[in-house]
Amino acid sequence: MHDPLSSYDLVHDELDQARESGHQVDELAERFAATARDDSDALDRLYFEILMSDRRRDWPYAEPEGLEPILATLPEDPADPLPGPDVLADRVKGGWLGRIAGCNLGKPVENGDHWTTDRLKDYLIRAEAWPLRDYVPVLDPMPEGFKLLGNWTETTRGRVNGSARDDDIDYPILGLHLLEQHGWQLSPRKVADGWLHLLPYAQTYTAERAAYRNLLVPTAIDKVAISRNPYREWIGALIRGDIFGWTNPGDPRRALTLAFQDASLSHVANGVYGELWSAAVVAAAFTAPTVRDAFDRSLRSVPPRSRLYEALTAVQSMRDEQLTWDDAITRIQQRWGHYGWVHTINNAAIIAAGLLWGEDDYSATVGLTVQGGWDTDSNGATAGSVAGVVLGADKLPAHFIEPLQDRTRSALFGFDNSVISTLATRTVTLTETLRTTRPADPR
Protein backbone atom coordinates (compact mmCIF):
# COMPACT_ATOMS: atom_id res chain seq x y z
CA MET A 1 0.00 0.00 0.00
CA HIS A 2 0.87 3.71 -0.26
CA ASP A 3 2.74 3.31 -3.55
CA PRO A 4 2.59 6.53 -5.64
CA LEU A 5 3.22 4.46 -8.77
CA SER A 6 0.02 2.49 -8.21
CA SER A 7 -3.20 4.04 -9.54
CA TYR A 8 -5.19 1.92 -7.11
CA ASP A 9 -3.19 3.10 -4.09
CA LEU A 10 -3.41 6.71 -5.24
CA VAL A 11 -7.20 6.64 -5.39
CA HIS A 12 -7.50 4.71 -2.14
CA ASP A 13 -5.26 7.15 -0.26
CA GLU A 14 -6.58 10.28 -1.97
CA LEU A 15 -10.08 9.38 -0.81
CA ASP A 16 -8.80 9.33 2.76
CA GLN A 17 -7.02 12.65 2.28
CA ALA A 18 -10.16 14.19 0.76
CA ARG A 19 -12.40 13.07 3.62
CA GLU A 20 -9.90 14.25 6.23
CA SER A 21 -9.73 17.70 4.65
CA GLY A 22 -13.51 18.14 4.43
CA HIS A 23 -14.28 17.12 0.85
CA GLN A 24 -17.46 15.36 -0.15
CA VAL A 25 -16.42 12.11 -1.81
CA ASP A 26 -18.95 9.47 -0.73
CA GLU A 27 -20.23 8.92 -4.27
CA LEU A 28 -16.68 8.71 -5.60
CA ALA A 29 -15.83 6.16 -2.91
CA GLU A 30 -18.72 3.99 -4.06
CA ARG A 31 -17.45 4.13 -7.63
CA PHE A 32 -13.96 3.24 -6.46
CA ALA A 33 -15.29 0.18 -4.67
CA ALA A 34 -16.82 -0.98 -7.96
CA THR A 35 -13.67 -0.35 -10.05
CA ALA A 36 -11.28 -3.16 -10.88
CA ARG A 37 -7.85 -2.85 -9.26
CA ASP A 38 -6.11 -3.17 -12.66
CA ASP A 39 -8.30 -0.66 -14.54
CA SER A 40 -5.70 2.12 -14.51
CA ASP A 41 -7.54 4.40 -16.93
CA ALA A 42 -10.72 4.40 -14.84
CA LEU A 43 -8.72 4.82 -11.63
CA ASP A 44 -6.78 7.77 -13.03
CA ARG A 45 -10.01 9.49 -14.09
CA LEU A 46 -11.45 8.88 -10.65
CA TYR A 47 -8.32 10.26 -9.00
CA PHE A 48 -8.68 13.60 -10.77
CA GLU A 49 -12.37 13.76 -9.91
CA ILE A 50 -11.44 13.41 -6.25
CA LEU A 51 -9.02 16.33 -6.61
CA MET A 52 -11.83 18.45 -8.05
CA SER A 53 -14.38 17.51 -5.36
CA ASP A 54 -16.05 20.25 -3.32
CA ARG A 55 -15.28 20.91 0.31
CA ARG A 56 -18.33 20.87 2.53
CA ARG A 57 -19.71 24.29 3.44
CA ASP A 58 -19.52 23.79 7.20
CA TRP A 59 -15.77 23.05 7.16
CA PRO A 60 -14.60 24.86 10.34
CA TYR A 61 -10.88 25.21 9.66
CA ALA A 62 -8.72 27.83 7.94
CA GLU A 63 -5.45 26.27 6.76
CA PRO A 64 -3.34 28.73 4.77
CA GLU A 65 -0.78 27.81 2.12
CA GLY A 66 2.42 29.77 1.45
CA LEU A 67 4.84 31.27 3.95
CA GLU A 68 3.43 34.78 4.04
CA PRO A 69 -0.21 33.66 4.54
CA ILE A 70 0.96 31.31 7.31
CA LEU A 71 3.00 34.04 9.02
CA ALA A 72 0.01 36.39 8.83
CA THR A 73 -1.95 34.06 11.14
CA LEU A 74 0.76 33.84 13.81
CA PRO A 75 1.35 36.08 16.83
CA GLU A 76 4.71 37.78 17.27
CA ASP A 77 7.49 35.65 18.73
CA PRO A 78 10.69 37.69 19.25
CA ALA A 79 14.01 35.86 19.47
CA ASP A 80 15.73 35.16 22.77
CA PRO A 81 19.42 35.92 23.33
CA LEU A 82 21.73 33.15 22.16
CA PRO A 83 22.88 30.79 24.95
CA GLY A 84 26.55 30.94 25.92
CA PRO A 85 28.99 28.88 23.83
CA ASP A 86 29.33 25.98 26.26
CA VAL A 87 25.60 25.73 26.92
CA LEU A 88 24.82 25.99 23.21
CA ALA A 89 27.27 23.22 22.32
CA ASP A 90 25.90 20.96 25.06
CA ARG A 91 22.30 21.52 24.00
CA VAL A 92 22.96 21.05 20.29
CA LYS A 93 24.73 17.76 21.03
CA GLY A 94 21.87 16.83 23.35
CA GLY A 95 19.43 17.38 20.48
CA TRP A 96 21.36 15.13 18.10
CA LEU A 97 21.88 12.37 20.67
CA GLY A 98 18.34 12.65 22.01
CA ARG A 99 16.87 12.37 18.53
CA ILE A 100 19.01 9.43 17.47
CA ALA A 101 18.45 7.45 20.68
CA GLY A 102 14.69 8.12 20.59
CA CYS A 103 14.54 6.97 16.99
CA ASN A 104 16.35 3.71 17.78
CA LEU A 105 14.03 3.13 20.73
CA GLY A 106 10.96 3.19 18.50
CA LYS A 107 12.38 1.38 15.45
CA PRO A 108 11.67 -2.28 16.33
CA VAL A 109 7.98 -1.53 17.03
CA GLU A 110 7.32 0.89 14.15
CA ASN A 111 4.14 -0.68 12.83
CA GLY A 112 1.01 1.09 13.97
CA ASP A 113 -1.25 -1.64 12.65
CA HIS A 114 0.48 -4.37 14.68
CA TRP A 115 2.05 -2.56 17.62
CA THR A 116 -1.01 -0.91 19.14
CA THR A 117 -0.69 0.58 22.61
CA ASP A 118 -2.43 -2.47 24.09
CA ARG A 119 -0.07 -4.89 22.33
CA LEU A 120 2.95 -2.81 23.33
CA LYS A 121 1.84 -2.82 26.96
CA ASP A 122 1.16 -6.56 26.91
CA TYR A 123 4.58 -7.29 25.43
CA LEU A 124 6.49 -4.94 27.72
CA ILE A 125 4.76 -6.30 30.83
CA ARG A 126 5.76 -9.82 29.78
CA ALA A 127 9.32 -8.55 29.31
CA GLU A 128 9.26 -6.80 32.72
CA ALA A 129 9.94 -3.52 30.90
CA TRP A 130 6.73 -1.58 31.62
CA PRO A 131 6.81 1.39 31.79
CA LEU A 132 9.32 1.68 28.94
CA ARG A 133 12.46 3.46 30.13
CA ASP A 134 15.20 1.72 28.12
CA TYR A 135 15.60 0.12 24.69
CA VAL A 136 12.98 -2.54 23.93
CA PRO A 137 14.01 -5.97 25.25
CA VAL A 138 13.71 -9.14 23.15
CA LEU A 139 11.83 -12.13 24.53
CA ASP A 140 13.20 -15.52 23.52
CA PRO A 141 11.16 -17.31 22.45
CA MET A 142 8.97 -14.54 21.05
CA PRO A 143 5.40 -15.01 22.34
CA GLU A 144 2.79 -15.90 19.77
CA GLY A 145 1.07 -12.84 18.31
CA PHE A 146 4.08 -10.51 18.62
CA LYS A 147 6.56 -9.62 15.88
CA LEU A 148 9.39 -7.10 16.07
CA LEU A 149 10.60 -5.47 12.86
CA GLY A 150 13.66 -6.93 11.20
CA ASN A 151 15.89 -4.15 12.56
CA TRP A 152 15.53 -5.63 16.09
CA THR A 153 19.00 -7.15 15.77
CA GLU A 154 20.54 -3.66 16.01
CA THR A 155 17.96 -1.58 17.91
CA THR A 156 16.91 -3.62 20.96
CA ARG A 157 18.36 -3.72 24.44
CA GLY A 158 21.89 -5.08 24.51
CA ARG A 159 22.12 -5.05 20.70
CA VAL A 160 22.60 -1.33 19.96
CA ASN A 161 26.15 -0.94 18.67
CA GLY A 162 26.16 2.45 17.06
CA SER A 163 22.95 3.91 15.65
CA ALA A 164 20.97 2.05 13.02
CA ARG A 165 20.17 3.81 9.74
CA ASP A 166 16.79 5.54 9.55
CA ASP A 167 15.19 8.31 7.51
CA ASP A 168 14.55 10.14 10.79
CA ILE A 169 18.35 10.44 11.00
CA ASP A 170 19.08 10.84 7.29
CA TYR A 171 17.01 14.01 6.99
CA PRO A 172 18.70 16.07 9.73
CA ILE A 173 22.09 15.10 8.29
CA LEU A 174 20.92 16.13 4.83
CA GLY A 175 19.42 19.34 6.24
CA LEU A 176 22.73 20.19 7.89
CA HIS A 177 24.54 19.71 4.60
CA LEU A 178 22.01 21.80 2.67
CA LEU A 179 22.19 24.65 5.18
CA GLU A 180 25.98 24.61 5.05
CA GLN A 181 25.74 24.87 1.26
CA HIS A 182 22.95 27.44 0.95
CA GLY A 183 22.17 29.08 4.30
CA TRP A 184 19.29 31.53 4.02
CA GLN A 185 19.18 30.98 0.26
CA LEU A 186 17.70 27.51 0.82
CA SER A 187 14.68 26.89 -1.42
CA PRO A 188 12.48 23.95 -2.43
CA ARG A 189 14.51 23.65 -5.64
CA LYS A 190 17.77 23.36 -3.71
CA VAL A 191 16.24 20.83 -1.34
CA ALA A 192 15.10 18.83 -4.38
CA ASP A 193 18.60 18.89 -5.85
CA GLY A 194 19.97 17.61 -2.55
CA TRP A 195 17.54 14.70 -2.58
CA LEU A 196 18.38 13.77 -6.16
CA HIS A 197 22.13 13.84 -5.57
CA LEU A 198 22.35 12.28 -2.12
CA LEU A 199 19.16 10.44 -1.13
CA PRO A 200 18.30 7.04 -2.66
CA TYR A 201 14.74 6.81 -3.98
CA ALA A 202 14.19 3.46 -2.26
CA GLN A 203 14.93 5.07 1.12
CA THR A 204 12.06 7.54 0.75
CA TYR A 205 8.48 6.84 1.74
CA THR A 206 4.95 8.13 1.16
CA ALA A 207 5.03 11.89 0.48
CA GLU A 208 8.78 11.99 -0.09
CA ARG A 209 8.61 9.10 -2.54
CA ALA A 210 5.73 10.77 -4.40
CA ALA A 211 7.68 14.03 -4.54
CA TYR A 212 10.82 12.23 -5.70
CA ARG A 213 8.85 10.57 -8.48
CA ASN A 214 7.52 13.98 -9.53
CA LEU A 215 11.03 15.41 -9.65
CA LEU A 216 12.06 12.67 -12.07
CA VAL A 217 9.13 13.17 -14.48
CA PRO A 218 9.90 16.19 -14.23
CA THR A 219 7.27 18.39 -12.56
CA ALA A 220 7.32 22.14 -11.92
CA ILE A 221 8.79 22.68 -8.47
CA ASP A 222 5.66 24.39 -7.14
CA LYS A 223 3.56 21.40 -8.21
CA VAL A 224 5.73 18.64 -6.75
CA ALA A 225 3.87 18.49 -3.43
CA ILE A 226 0.41 18.31 -4.96
CA SER A 227 0.88 16.06 -8.00
CA ARG A 228 -0.13 12.43 -7.42
CA ASN A 229 0.70 12.83 -3.75
CA PRO A 230 -2.13 11.86 -1.39
CA TYR A 231 0.44 11.75 1.45
CA ARG A 232 0.98 15.50 1.49
CA GLU A 233 -0.30 15.90 5.05
CA TRP A 234 1.49 12.87 6.48
CA ILE A 235 4.38 12.92 8.96
CA GLY A 236 7.29 12.97 6.46
CA ALA A 237 7.89 16.71 6.77
CA LEU A 238 7.54 16.83 10.56
CA ILE A 239 10.54 14.50 10.91
CA ARG A 240 12.71 16.91 8.91
CA GLY A 241 12.28 19.98 11.14
CA ASP A 242 14.82 19.52 13.93
CA ILE A 243 17.87 20.82 12.06
CA PHE A 244 16.18 24.18 11.53
CA GLY A 245 15.51 24.43 15.26
CA TRP A 246 19.03 23.35 16.24
CA THR A 247 20.49 26.05 13.99
CA ASN A 248 18.18 28.83 15.23
CA PRO A 249 18.31 28.46 19.02
CA GLY A 250 15.79 30.60 20.86
CA ASP A 251 14.33 31.90 17.59
CA PRO A 252 11.36 29.78 16.45
CA ARG A 253 10.30 32.31 13.83
CA ARG A 254 13.56 32.10 11.90
CA ALA A 255 13.56 28.33 12.38
CA LEU A 256 10.16 27.89 10.79
CA THR A 257 11.00 30.29 7.96
CA LEU A 258 13.81 27.96 6.90
CA ALA A 259 11.77 24.85 7.62
CA PHE A 260 9.08 26.03 5.21
CA GLN A 261 11.56 25.88 2.33
CA ASP A 262 12.11 22.20 3.09
CA ALA A 263 8.53 21.19 3.94
CA SER A 264 6.84 22.85 0.98
CA LEU A 265 8.70 20.65 -1.50
CA SER A 266 6.65 17.60 -0.51
CA HIS A 267 3.80 18.70 1.74
CA VAL A 268 0.91 21.14 2.13
CA ALA A 269 -1.25 22.49 4.96
CA ASN A 270 -0.94 20.37 8.13
CA GLY A 271 1.94 18.45 6.58
CA VAL A 272 3.86 21.73 6.33
CA TYR A 273 2.65 22.95 9.73
CA GLY A 274 4.04 19.76 11.29
CA GLU A 275 7.57 20.64 10.19
CA LEU A 276 7.17 24.28 11.19
CA TRP A 277 6.03 23.13 14.63
CA SER A 278 8.85 20.65 15.10
CA ALA A 279 11.40 23.29 14.10
CA ALA A 280 9.79 25.80 16.45
CA VAL A 281 9.56 23.56 19.51
CA VAL A 282 13.21 22.54 19.10
CA ALA A 283 14.30 26.17 18.70
CA ALA A 284 12.24 27.15 21.76
CA ALA A 285 13.86 24.36 23.80
CA PHE A 286 17.24 26.13 23.78
CA THR A 287 16.07 28.94 26.01
CA ALA A 288 13.12 27.31 27.77
CA PRO A 289 13.55 26.32 31.44
CA THR A 290 11.36 23.23 30.92
CA VAL A 291 9.99 21.09 28.11
CA ARG A 292 6.52 22.39 28.95
CA ASP A 293 7.68 25.97 28.40
CA ALA A 294 9.14 25.03 25.02
CA PHE A 295 5.92 23.30 24.03
CA ASP A 296 3.73 26.22 25.08
CA ARG A 297 5.85 28.66 23.10
CA SER A 298 5.79 26.42 20.02
CA LEU A 299 2.03 26.90 19.69
CA ARG A 300 2.74 30.43 18.45
CA SER A 301 4.16 28.78 15.33
CA VAL A 302 1.05 26.86 14.25
CA PRO A 303 -1.87 28.46 12.34
CA PRO A 304 -4.51 28.83 15.06
CA ARG A 305 -7.48 27.62 13.01
CA SER A 306 -5.76 24.49 11.73
CA ARG A 307 -6.44 20.89 12.68
CA LEU A 308 -2.89 20.58 13.97
CA TYR A 309 -3.33 23.49 16.36
CA GLU A 310 -6.61 22.01 17.54
CA ALA A 311 -4.90 18.70 18.32
CA LEU A 312 -1.89 20.22 20.08
CA THR A 313 -3.96 22.52 22.26
CA ALA A 314 -6.38 19.69 23.08
CA VAL A 315 -3.49 17.61 24.42
CA GLN A 316 -2.24 20.65 26.35
CA SER A 317 -5.71 20.93 27.94
CA MET A 318 -5.67 17.24 28.85
CA ARG A 319 -2.44 17.81 30.76
CA ASP A 320 -3.85 20.86 32.49
CA GLU A 321 -6.90 18.81 33.48
CA GLN A 322 -4.46 16.35 35.10
CA LEU A 323 -5.58 13.36 33.08
CA THR A 324 -3.52 10.25 33.58
CA TRP A 325 -1.23 9.22 30.73
CA ASP A 326 -3.43 6.23 29.93
CA ASP A 327 -6.59 8.34 29.82
CA ALA A 328 -4.92 10.93 27.61
CA ILE A 329 -3.75 8.30 25.12
CA THR A 330 -7.24 6.81 25.04
CA ARG A 331 -8.72 10.23 24.24
CA ILE A 332 -6.10 10.88 21.56
CA GLN A 333 -6.79 7.55 19.91
CA GLN A 334 -10.55 8.06 20.04
CA ARG A 335 -10.40 11.57 18.61
CA TRP A 336 -7.65 11.24 15.99
CA GLY A 337 -7.43 7.49 15.42
CA HIS A 338 -9.29 7.83 12.11
CA TYR A 339 -6.09 9.18 10.56
CA GLY A 340 -3.61 6.69 9.12
CA TRP A 341 -0.85 5.74 11.52
CA VAL A 342 1.76 7.89 9.72
CA HIS A 343 -0.30 11.10 9.51
CA THR A 344 0.96 14.38 10.95
CA ILE A 345 -1.96 15.26 13.21
CA ASN A 346 -2.40 12.12 15.28
CA ASN A 347 1.35 11.57 15.67
CA ALA A 348 1.91 15.19 16.69
CA ALA A 349 -0.67 14.62 19.43
CA ILE A 350 1.32 11.60 20.66
CA ILE A 351 4.56 13.62 20.61
CA ALA A 352 2.86 16.41 22.54
CA ALA A 353 1.67 13.93 25.15
CA GLY A 354 5.14 12.47 25.52
CA LEU A 355 6.61 15.93 26.02
CA LEU A 356 3.96 17.06 28.50
CA TRP A 357 3.80 13.91 30.61
CA GLY A 358 7.55 13.26 30.40
CA GLU A 359 8.23 15.92 33.03
CA ASP A 360 11.76 16.80 31.84
CA ASP A 361 12.91 13.19 32.28
CA TYR A 362 14.48 11.98 29.03
CA SER A 363 13.81 8.27 29.61
CA ALA A 364 10.19 8.94 30.56
CA THR A 365 9.67 11.32 27.64
CA VAL A 366 10.83 8.95 24.91
CA GLY A 367 9.41 5.89 26.69
CA LEU A 368 5.93 7.37 27.00
CA THR A 369 6.05 8.67 23.44
CA VAL A 370 6.91 5.25 22.02
CA GLN A 371 4.31 3.58 24.26
CA GLY A 372 1.75 5.84 22.56
CA GLY A 373 2.16 3.82 19.35
CA TRP A 374 1.65 4.80 15.71
CA ASP A 375 4.88 6.11 14.11
CA THR A 376 7.03 5.15 17.08
CA ASP A 377 10.51 5.84 15.71
CA SER A 378 9.62 9.26 14.29
CA ASN A 379 7.75 10.24 17.44
CA GLY A 380 10.50 9.02 19.74
CA ALA A 381 13.03 10.94 17.66
CA THR A 382 11.22 14.28 17.83
CA ALA A 383 10.36 13.99 21.53
CA GLY A 384 13.92 12.91 22.24
CA SER A 385 15.33 15.88 20.39
CA VAL A 386 13.29 18.39 22.38
CA ALA A 387 14.10 16.77 25.72
CA GLY A 388 17.73 16.42 24.67
CA VAL A 389 18.02 20.13 23.94
CA VAL A 390 16.37 21.19 27.21
CA LEU A 391 18.53 18.86 29.29
CA GLY A 392 21.77 19.00 27.29
CA ALA A 393 23.99 16.08 26.36
CA ASP A 394 25.69 15.83 29.74
CA LYS A 395 22.38 15.05 31.47
CA LEU A 396 21.14 12.38 29.08
CA PRO A 397 21.00 8.84 30.54
CA ALA A 398 24.03 6.72 29.77
CA HIS A 399 21.98 3.58 29.04
CA PHE A 400 20.51 5.34 26.00
CA ILE A 401 23.57 7.27 24.84
CA GLU A 402 26.63 5.07 25.40
CA PRO A 403 25.45 2.24 23.08
CA LEU A 404 25.33 4.75 20.19
CA GLN A 405 29.14 4.96 20.37
CA ASP A 406 29.05 8.44 18.84
CA ARG A 407 28.25 7.19 15.33
CA THR A 408 25.27 6.63 13.08
CA ARG A 409 24.60 4.79 9.86
CA SER A 410 23.05 6.74 6.99
CA ALA A 411 21.72 6.01 3.52
CA LEU A 412 22.89 9.42 2.32
CA PHE A 413 25.67 9.23 -0.26
CA GLY A 414 28.94 9.99 1.48
CA PHE A 415 27.51 10.25 5.01
CA ASP A 416 27.40 6.66 6.26
CA ASN A 417 29.01 6.10 9.67
CA SER A 418 28.80 9.78 10.53
CA VAL A 419 30.31 10.81 13.87
CA ILE A 420 27.51 12.31 15.98
CA SER A 421 29.74 14.71 17.89
CA THR A 422 31.11 16.01 14.59
CA LEU A 423 27.57 16.60 13.31
CA ALA A 424 26.89 18.56 16.49
CA THR A 425 30.06 20.65 16.11
CA ARG A 426 29.17 21.50 12.52
CA THR A 427 25.68 22.47 13.69
CA VAL A 428 27.06 24.89 16.28
CA THR A 429 29.27 26.51 13.64
CA LEU A 430 26.31 26.83 11.30
CA THR A 431 24.23 28.38 14.08
CA GLU A 432 26.60 31.33 14.30
CA THR A 433 26.68 31.71 10.50
CA LEU A 434 22.89 31.86 10.25
CA ARG A 435 22.64 34.18 13.25
CA THR A 436 24.90 36.78 11.65
CA THR A 437 23.38 36.71 8.16
CA ARG A 438 20.11 38.06 6.89
CA PRO A 439 17.14 35.79 6.10
CA ALA A 440 15.91 35.82 2.53
CA ASP A 441 12.72 37.73 1.81
CA PRO A 442 9.91 35.13 2.29
CA ARG A 443 8.23 36.44 -0.85
ROROLUM-408318 format. One line per 3 residues: number of its first residue (from 0); for each residue x, y, z of C-alpha. Coordinates in steps of 0.2 Angstrom, whole numbers. Layout:
<recs>
NUM	X Y Z ~ ...
</recs>
This chain:
<recs>
0	0 0 0 ~ 4 19 -1 ~ 14 17 -18
3	13 33 -28 ~ 16 22 -44 ~ 0 12 -41
6	-16 20 -48 ~ -26 10 -36 ~ -16 16 -20
9	-17 34 -26 ~ -36 33 -27 ~ -37 24 -11
12	-26 36 -1 ~ -33 51 -10 ~ -50 47 -4
15	-44 47 14 ~ -35 63 11 ~ -51 71 4
18	-62 65 18 ~ -49 71 31 ~ -49 88 23
21	-68 91 22 ~ -71 86 4 ~ -87 77 -1
24	-82 61 -9 ~ -95 47 -4 ~ -101 45 -21
27	-83 44 -28 ~ -79 31 -15 ~ -94 20 -20
30	-87 21 -38 ~ -70 16 -32 ~ -76 1 -23
33	-84 -5 -40 ~ -68 -2 -50 ~ -56 -16 -54
36	-39 -14 -46 ~ -31 -16 -63 ~ -42 -3 -73
39	-28 11 -73 ~ -38 22 -85 ~ -54 22 -74
42	-44 24 -58 ~ -34 39 -65 ~ -50 47 -70
45	-57 44 -53 ~ -42 51 -45 ~ -43 68 -54
48	-62 69 -50 ~ -57 67 -31 ~ -45 82 -33
51	-59 92 -40 ~ -72 88 -27 ~ -80 101 -17
54	-76 105 2 ~ -92 104 13 ~ -99 121 17
57	-98 119 36 ~ -79 115 36 ~ -73 124 52
60	-54 126 48 ~ -44 139 40 ~ -27 131 34
63	-17 144 24 ~ -4 139 11 ~ 12 149 7
66	24 156 20 ~ 17 174 20 ~ -1 168 23
69	5 157 37 ~ 15 170 45 ~ 0 182 44
72	-10 170 56 ~ 4 169 69 ~ 7 180 84
75	24 189 86 ~ 37 178 94 ~ 53 188 96
78	70 179 97 ~ 79 176 114 ~ 97 180 117
81	109 166 111 ~ 114 154 125 ~ 133 155 130
84	145 144 119 ~ 147 130 131 ~ 128 129 135
87	124 130 116 ~ 136 116 112 ~ 130 105 125
90	112 108 120 ~ 115 105 101 ~ 124 89 105
93	109 84 117 ~ 97 87 102 ~ 107 76 91
96	109 62 103 ~ 92 63 110 ~ 84 62 93
99	95 47 87 ~ 92 37 103 ~ 73 41 103
102	73 35 85 ~ 82 19 89 ~ 70 16 104
105	55 16 93 ~ 62 7 77 ~ 58 -11 82
108	40 -8 85 ~ 37 4 71 ~ 21 -3 64
111	5 5 70 ~ -6 -8 63 ~ 2 -22 73
114	10 -13 88 ~ -5 -5 96 ~ -3 3 113
117	-12 -12 120 ~ 0 -24 112 ~ 15 -14 117
120	9 -14 135 ~ 6 -33 135 ~ 23 -36 127
123	32 -25 139 ~ 24 -31 154 ~ 29 -49 149
126	47 -43 147 ~ 46 -34 164 ~ 50 -18 154
129	34 -8 158 ~ 34 7 159 ~ 47 8 145
132	62 17 151 ~ 76 9 141 ~ 78 1 123
135	65 -13 120 ~ 70 -30 126 ~ 69 -46 116
138	59 -61 123 ~ 66 -78 118 ~ 56 -87 112
141	45 -73 105 ~ 27 -75 112 ~ 14 -79 99
144	5 -64 92 ~ 20 -53 93 ~ 33 -48 79
147	47 -36 80 ~ 53 -27 64 ~ 68 -35 56
150	79 -21 63 ~ 78 -28 80 ~ 95 -36 79
153	103 -18 80 ~ 90 -8 90 ~ 85 -18 105
156	92 -19 122 ~ 109 -25 123 ~ 111 -25 104
159	113 -7 100 ~ 131 -5 93 ~ 131 12 85
162	115 20 78 ~ 105 10 65 ~ 101 19 49
165	84 28 48 ~ 76 42 38 ~ 73 51 54
168	92 52 55 ~ 95 54 36 ~ 85 70 35
171	94 80 49 ~ 110 75 41 ~ 105 81 24
174	97 97 31 ~ 114 101 39 ~ 123 99 23
177	110 109 13 ~ 111 123 26 ~ 130 123 25
180	129 124 6 ~ 115 137 5 ~ 111 145 22
183	96 158 20 ~ 96 155 1 ~ 89 138 4
186	73 134 -7 ~ 62 120 -12 ~ 73 118 -28
189	89 117 -19 ~ 81 104 -7 ~ 75 94 -22
192	93 94 -29 ~ 100 88 -13 ~ 88 74 -13
195	92 69 -31 ~ 111 69 -28 ~ 112 61 -11
198	96 52 -6 ~ 91 35 -13 ~ 74 34 -20
201	71 17 -11 ~ 75 25 6 ~ 60 38 4
204	42 34 9 ~ 25 41 6 ~ 25 59 2
207	44 60 0 ~ 43 46 -13 ~ 29 54 -22
210	38 70 -23 ~ 54 61 -28 ~ 44 53 -42
213	38 70 -48 ~ 55 77 -48 ~ 60 63 -60
216	46 66 -72 ~ 49 81 -71 ~ 36 92 -63
219	37 111 -60 ~ 44 113 -42 ~ 28 122 -36
222	18 107 -41 ~ 29 93 -34 ~ 19 92 -17
225	2 92 -25 ~ 4 80 -40 ~ -1 62 -37
228	3 64 -19 ~ -11 59 -7 ~ 2 59 7
231	5 78 7 ~ -1 79 25 ~ 7 64 32
234	22 65 45 ~ 36 65 32 ~ 39 84 34
237	38 84 53 ~ 53 72 55 ~ 64 85 45
240	61 100 56 ~ 74 98 70 ~ 89 104 60
243	81 121 58 ~ 78 122 76 ~ 95 117 81
246	102 130 70 ~ 91 144 76 ~ 92 142 95
249	79 153 104 ~ 72 159 88 ~ 57 149 82
252	52 162 69 ~ 68 160 59 ~ 68 142 62
255	51 139 54 ~ 55 151 40 ~ 69 140 34
258	59 124 38 ~ 45 130 26 ~ 58 129 12
261	61 111 15 ~ 43 106 20 ~ 34 114 5
264	44 103 -8 ~ 33 88 -3 ~ 19 94 9
267	5 106 11 ~ -6 112 25 ~ -5 102 41
270	10 92 33 ~ 19 109 32 ~ 13 115 49
273	20 99 56 ~ 38 103 51 ~ 36 121 56
276	30 116 73 ~ 44 103 76 ~ 57 116 70
279	49 129 82 ~ 48 118 98 ~ 66 113 95
282	71 131 94 ~ 61 136 109 ~ 69 122 119
285	86 131 119 ~ 80 145 130 ~ 66 137 139
288	68 132 157 ~ 57 116 155 ~ 50 105 141
291	33 112 145 ~ 38 130 142 ~ 46 125 125
294	30 116 120 ~ 19 131 125 ~ 29 143 116
297	29 132 100 ~ 10 134 98 ~ 14 152 92
300	21 144 77 ~ 5 134 71 ~ -9 142 62
303	-23 144 75 ~ -37 138 65 ~ -29 122 59
306	-32 104 63 ~ -14 103 70 ~ -17 117 82
309	-33 110 88 ~ -25 93 92 ~ -9 101 100
312	-20 113 111 ~ -32 98 115 ~ -17 88 122
315	-11 103 132 ~ -29 105 140 ~ -28 86 144
318	-12 89 154 ~ -19 104 162 ~ -34 94 167
321	-22 82 176 ~ -28 67 165 ~ -18 51 168
324	-6 46 154 ~ -17 31 150 ~ -33 42 149
327	-25 55 138 ~ -19 41 126 ~ -36 34 125
330	-44 51 121 ~ -30 54 108 ~ -34 38 100
333	-53 40 100 ~ -52 58 93 ~ -38 56 80
336	-37 37 77 ~ -46 39 61 ~ -30 46 53
339	-18 33 46 ~ -4 29 58 ~ 9 39 49
342	-1 55 48 ~ 5 72 55 ~ -10 76 66
345	-12 61 76 ~ 7 58 78 ~ 10 76 83
348	-3 73 97 ~ 7 58 103 ~ 23 68 103
351	14 82 113 ~ 8 70 126 ~ 26 62 128
354	33 80 130 ~ 20 85 142 ~ 19 70 153
357	38 66 152 ~ 41 80 165 ~ 59 84 159
360	65 66 161 ~ 72 60 145 ~ 69 41 148
363	51 45 153 ~ 48 57 138 ~ 54 45 125
366	47 29 133 ~ 30 37 135 ~ 30 43 117
369	35 26 110 ~ 22 18 121 ~ 9 29 113
372	11 19 97 ~ 8 24 79 ~ 24 31 71
375	35 26 85 ~ 53 29 79 ~ 48 46 71
378	39 51 87 ~ 52 45 99 ~ 65 55 88
381	56 71 89 ~ 52 70 108 ~ 70 65 111
384	77 79 102 ~ 66 92 112 ~ 71 84 129
387	89 82 123 ~ 90 101 120 ~ 82 106 136
390	93 94 146 ~ 109 95 136 ~ 120 80 132
393	128 79 149 ~ 112 75 157 ~ 106 62 145
396	105 44 153 ~ 120 34 149 ~ 110 18 145
399	103 27 130 ~ 118 36 124 ~ 133 25 127
402	127 11 115 ~ 127 24 101 ~ 146 25 102
405	145 42 94 ~ 141 36 77 ~ 126 33 65
408	123 24 49 ~ 115 34 35 ~ 109 30 18
411	114 47 12 ~ 128 46 -1 ~ 145 50 7
414	138 51 25 ~ 137 33 31 ~ 145 30 48
417	144 49 53 ~ 152 54 69 ~ 138 62 80
420	149 74 89 ~ 156 80 73 ~ 138 83 67
423	134 93 82 ~ 150 103 81 ~ 146 108 63
426	128 112 68 ~ 135 124 81 ~ 146 133 68
429	132 134 57 ~ 121 142 70 ~ 133 157 71
432	133 159 52 ~ 114 159 51 ~ 113 171 66
435	124 184 58 ~ 117 184 41 ~ 101 190 34
438	86 179 31 ~ 80 179 13 ~ 64 189 9
441	50 176 11 ~ 41 182 -4
</recs>
